[in-house]
Amino acid sequence: MKTKNIPMRLCTGCGTQKPKRELVRVVRSKEGVISLDTTGKMPGRGAYICPDVGCLLKAKKAKRLERVFGCAVPDAVYAELEEALQRDG
């Protein structure tokens, strides 16, 4: 019997590798809009973060989302992401 492959992703905040389903996807669309992807299927460049505000703050401090997306991420986007993580988690 064949075992099912579980996709693993790296958290941009803490750097740990976890199953894709346990992480939250942050996506940058072609228009440059950065948002939280709850479905995991939105088109665009994605980065994964643990559903923990601490990991988001680590990613913000080290400017990891800027590096992944190749553009500046405004503080308003970080505040919106932090609020969404607190609400969902």
C-alpha positions, 0 to 999 in steps of 0.5 A: 500500500502506498503512503500519502505524501504530506507536503511540508513548508517552511515558516518564514517567521521561526524557520521550522518545517511543518505540514502545509495544512498547519501553516497560514499562507500569505500571498502577494497577487500580481497587482501587488496586494498582500493578503492572508490566504485562508483557502491556500489556493489564491493565485500569486506568490506565497509565503507560509507562517505559523498561525502565531502572532509571534512568528509574524513579528519575527518575520517583520523584524527580520524583513523576511516577507519583503525578501520573499515578495521582492517588495516593501510591505507596509506596516498597515499590512502587518497590522491587518495580518496580525489582527487576522491571526489573532481573530482566527487563532 
